Amino acid sequence: MDKGDNLFLALEALEKEKNIPKDYMIEKIQQALTAAYHREYTANGEVDFVMDPKTMTMRMYALKTVADPVEDPTLEISPEDAQKASGSRTPANVGDIVRVEMNTKQFGRIAAQTAKQVIIQGIRESERGAIYREYSSKEQEILTAQVIKIDKRSGNMILTLPGSPEEQTFVLPPAEQIKNEIIREGDRIKVYLVGVQRAVKGPQLQISRSHPGLVKRLFEMEVPEIYDGVVEIVSVAREAGLRSKIAVKAADPNVDPVGACVGPKGARVAGIVNELRGEKIDIVKYSDDPAEFVAAALAPATVLGVTADAETKSCRVIVADEQLSLAIGREGQNARLAAKLTGYRIDIKPQSEAAE
């Protein structure tokens, strides 16, 4: 075949710019050329492609069996022709396998097209690999995304993320959105990266605005004491767009973990509430005592008493009659979030019923 100077120069450039090994690409091109040969000429027979980076040449050889007489020219070759092809003075023996160089102009065109397609595919795979590596290192972190399109039929939001190619988009499905949140095309929003999976069309990112992890990361960004490890978020319970509860504790007994999260004049928690479009947030102090923890988790209701069973992870809570609706919450939301936060099944009883 003709010299493949441009091809080898392109492979060298790929290795430098995209970090795609030249030997890897040569192997891929050889495999693709073999497949192209069989599609174009014959499904039978073997061919051998030799790509030499030093001389920048590509050669194609057909592997043929020496036969006398020759019944299938695509697979067999006569002893005389085999001797000429090998350039040997010794006659070829029947049954020998010889390599016959093929100089097909038409196949040269196919080879060029095939190599181009393999290189383009190699670039795409490299970019996908880079995107996967970049985002897999950012799992369970917050990313700032831009809303490109909102599909009114499916409710999907189409987003772009920093570091991804311009044509790369990601989907935020309705289930991962904050209920009743008003977002418009062109808006920039914070999303939580739940996980990354490899796929044929590129990395698939599971992103969310409804995940409890978003609340946790927002507090870590907003509260220096959490970032420094002085205050720890023990657990988070969330019903996105409505209410969240977070349990915090301090490593230093002189630090008020709830006050640190609320911030001066409520500034820290207010910033998070604004980011979540008005979602209410209850910050409660964690306790190793299940009864104390459950009582705190039911805020803003005032609890009179708690009887907890650590083995069954269940407890009975007594509240004043006038506090019952507050403890349970609208449609049971407060009690439900408290149960998620503490990991205990909670049975709330009014004081009058408990007395009976």
N, C-alpha and C positions, 0 to 999 in steps of 0.2 A: 504494500500500500504506500501511498504518498506519505511524506513526512508529516508528523502531527505536531509541528512546532507550537502552533497556537494552542492546541489542546494541553500540552504539557506545561506551557507557560501559564495557562489558566489554572491548572491544578496546583502549580507552585504558589500562585497568588491566593488561591483558596486556603492553602495550608497556612499562609502568613496572616491573612485577614480574618478568616473564619475559624482558624484552628482545626480544619478538617484534614486529617492525615492523607498525604498524597497516595501512599500505598493502599489505603482503604478505598479511595476513589478509583484507583486503577483496577482493583479487584472487582468493584461494582460495575465498572464499564465493561470489563471482560465478560462478566456474567450476562450483562445486558446484550452485548454483541453476539454472544452464543445464542441467546434466545431469539434475537433478530434474524440471525442466519437461518435458524430452523423455521421461523415463520415465513421467510422470504423464499427459501429454496427447497429444503427438505426437512421433514421431521426426523428422518433417520440419519445415521452417521454422526461422527464426532468431529468437532473442529477445535483448533487450538489457537488462541490469540496471544501474541507476544507484544507487550508494550514495554519499550526500553526507554526509561527516562534519560539515560546518558546520551543516547543517539537521537532521542526524540522521534522514534519511529514506531509505527504499528504494523505488524505483519499478521496475516491470517493463514493458517494451515488447515488443510483437510486431512484427517487421519484415515488412510485407506488400507485395505487388506490386499496383499499381492495375490492375484488369482490367474489361473490359466485353464480355460478361457474366462474372460471378463463377462459376467452376466449383468451386473448393475454398476455402471460407470460412476454413480454417485458414492458408492461404497467400496468399489474394487478398482484395482489398477493392474496392468499387465507387468510382467517381470522387466520387460525392456523399458517401459515408461517409468517404472519405479526406480530403475538404475539411473536414468537421466535425472529424475527429480531429486535423488539423494546425492547425485554428483559422485557416486562411488564407482570405482573400477570393478568392484566385485558384483556379479549379478545378484539380483534379489531372489530370494527363495519364496515359493508359494506358501502363504500363511503369514509372511512377515507383515508388520505394520509400518507403514512409511508416512512421513509428513510431506504433503504436497502443497507448496505455497500457491495461494490463490491471489491473482491480481485482477480483481473484478472492479471496474470503474463504477458500476452501478452500486455494488456493495460499499464502495468508498463513501457514497452519498448517504447510504443507510447508516454507516458507521458514524459519520459526522452528526447526523440527527440524533442517533441513539446516545452518543457521548454527551451531547448538549442537554438532552432530557435527564440523564443521570446526574449531571452537574447541577442542574436546577433543583432536582429532587434532593441532592446532597446539601445544597444551601438551605432548603426548606427544613430538612431534618436537623441541621445544625442550629438554625434559628429556634426551632421548636424545643430542642434540647436545652438551649440557653435560657429560653423562657421558663421551661420546667424547673431548671436548677435555681433560677432567680426566685421564682414564687414558692417553690417547696421550702426554701430557707425562710420564707415569711409566713408560714402557716401559723394560725392563731394570732396573727397580728392585724392591726388596722391599716387599711390602704385608703387613699383618697382617689375616688373614681369620678369620671365625668359621664353624665347621662347623654348618650348620643341619640337614642330613640326610645319611645314608649309605645309598645304594640297595644293598641286599644282592645283588640280582639282577645289576645291571650293574657294581657296584663304584664307581660315580660318587659323588664327594662334592659336595654342594650347599653353596655358600659364599655369605656376604655379605661385602662389602668396605666399608671406610670411604668415606663420600661418596656412596654409591649409595642410591637410594630403598629403603625397607624391603622393597618387593615385588621389587626387582631382585636376582636370584641368578645365580651363575656356577658353572660345572661344572669340577671337577678330576677328569679321567678317570684310570683305573687306570695308564695308561702314563706319566702325569706325577706319580704318587705314588711315595713311597719304599717299596721292597719290604719287606714284613713289618712296616711301621710301624704301631703301634697308636694309632689316633686315634678319639675318641668324639664323638658329637654334643654340641655345646656348647663343644668345645675351640677355643682360639684358636691358629692356626698361622701361620707365615711362609711366603709364597709368592712366587715370582719371576714378574714380569709379562713374558712373552716378547714379546707383541705385542697390538695392538687392531685389530679389523676392524669396519667398518660393516655392519649387517644390518637387515633389515626390522623385526625385533622388538627392535631396540636393539643397542648395541655388543656384540660378542662378544670376550671376553677370553681369550687363551691364557695360562693360568697353570700354574705347574709347581713341584714340590718336588724333581724329579729332575734339573733342568737344571743344568749346571756353573756357570751364572751365579749361582745361589743361593749356592754356596760362595764365589765371588768377592766378591759383595756383603756376605756375612756377615763376611769378613775385613776389608773396607773399613770396616764399621761397628765392628768390634772392635779394629782396630789403628790407632792414631792416625798412625803413620808412613806407612801406606798412604793414609789420608785426606789427609794433608798433602803427599803426593807424594814423600816421602823414599824410600819403598820402593814398588816397582812389581810387580804380579802380571803375569808375562809370559804364562803359559798355565795352564790348568786341565784336568785329565782326571778323569773321574768315572764310577764305577759306583754309582749311588745306593743307599744303604743298606748298602753293603759297604765301599768304599774310594775315596778321592779323593787325587790328587796335585796339588800346586800348585808352580809354579816362580816364584821371586821374585828380584829383584835390587835393589840399593841405588844411589841416585844419589850418595850420600856414601860414600867408601871406609871411613870410620870407623864406619859403621853396619853391624851384622850383620843382614841381612834375615831370615834364618831365626830368629834369636833374637828379633827384634822381633815376628814372627808367633806364636812360641810363647808369649812373654810371661813375666813373673815366675812361676817355679814352674809353668809350663805353663798359667797361668790363662786366657790369651786363646784358645788353641786348644781348651782344655777347654770353654769356653763354647760354642764353635761345634760341637764334638762332641756336647754335650748337646742343642743345638737340632736336630741331625740324628739324634738318637736313637741315639748310639753309633757312627755311621759313622767308620771310621778315616781319618785324614788324614796324609799324608806331605808335609812341606814341604822342598823341595830348592832349593839355590842355582842360579840360572841362570848359564850360561857361554856366551860367544860361540864357544867351542871345542866343536864337536859331540861330540868324544870325552869331554871333561869333563862336558858336560851329560848325555849318555847314562849315564855312570857314576853320576852323582848321582841320576838319575831311577830307577835300578834299586834304590835303597835300599829296604829295609834290607840288601840283599845287598852284599857287598864285591866290587868288580870288580878283576881283575888287569890287564886291558888292553882297549882298544877301538880298532878300526880302522874309521874312518868314511869314507864316500865322499859328499861333498857334492853331486855331480852326480846320483847315483841316489837320494840320501836314504836310504841303507842303511848298516848297520854290522855288524861282527862283534865280539862281546863274549866275553872269556875270563874264567871264574870258577873258583875252586877247586872240586874235585869235590863237596866237602861243602856248597858254597854254591849248587849248581845248582838244587835244588828251591826254595830261598829266592828266587833271582833270577827264576825262572819264575813262582813263586807258585801258589797253589791254582787249579787249572783254568786256568793261564796268566794269571791276573789281573794279577800284578805286571808281567810283561813287556808285557802288552797296554796297561796304563795308561801305562807308560813310553814306549811307542811313540806313543800319543796325545799325551802331554805334549811330546815332543821333535819329533814329525813324522818320525821315522826308522823304517824297518823294522829290527828288531833280531833278529839271529841269535845265540843264546847257546850257547856250547860249553864243556864242562868242560875243565879244564887237561889232563887225561890224553889226551883225544881230540885237543886242539889240538897236543900234543907229538907224537903219532903222525903 
